[in-house]
Amino acid sequence: MAQVPECPESLKKIQHYLKIASEHDNKDPIISYWCRLYALQTALTVDKSSKEAKQFLVSLMDWLEKQKTALKDNDMIIHETAAQAHFENYAIKLFNTADGMDRQGNYNKNTVKLFFTAGLLMDVLSVFGDVSEEIINTQKYAKWKAMYIHNCMKNGETPTPGPPNTESGQIGFNFQNQGNDIPQQPNTFVPAAPTTPTYNDYPPSTPNERAYLPSTSVVTPIDIQPDVSKGPIIFKDGVQLTPSQISKAQKYCKFAASALTYDDVSESVANLQKALKLLTTGEDT
């Protein structure tokens, strides 16, 4: 695999995404590919004129082209919907792991790493188009939580589990983490702490620390491509489904297939059940 040169100082904004990409080069090239593509798109809005940036961007483009050719038969390279399902499922998996550690009061550098990585991966989801409000709020919460725990550890303080409180004592996030639920609309935000963690602060340097990161492999999700261009589709018993509902059911199926990447059968079954309910009743859970 071709090596991407060191990121120039003018493009330090994308360093975290490149770091995630390099950590996934071997264990999940899909994550690696889309992280670098997002980094390229972001870099082009930051600096594409300096000599150092030009050299770096050309090398990065070259890497992406070679990787795309090498993975040309993989659905998660040629079909963005499949890639999005895999990517989103992985990001939420990291977030749920971090959230579980937080709520159990299990605070260490891995808790920060997982929250921070989940938030960064949710940034990358924008390469696939519009990002849902749920993901945007989860992304904000994950980054805030990483920053908050980082500063508590730095200052020798004990973090408070769960979402932040407002000045009135109310929960700042309407956060109900039940099963696969993710944060809903936040009511307010706690101001940023003085310092933020950097990705290099929390490398998974030992086998025990790496164990907190779910293992991944490249799989081909179920590819359902219904023709939704002709308006509502009528199923048996008079159930009508709109194109958006068909797309939602398709997404659940892809999430189910992607969940099997992590041997997470229960999550796969849950997503299939959601798809089945939507297709047979028109109701979404």
Disulfide bonds with the S-S distance in Angstrom:
none
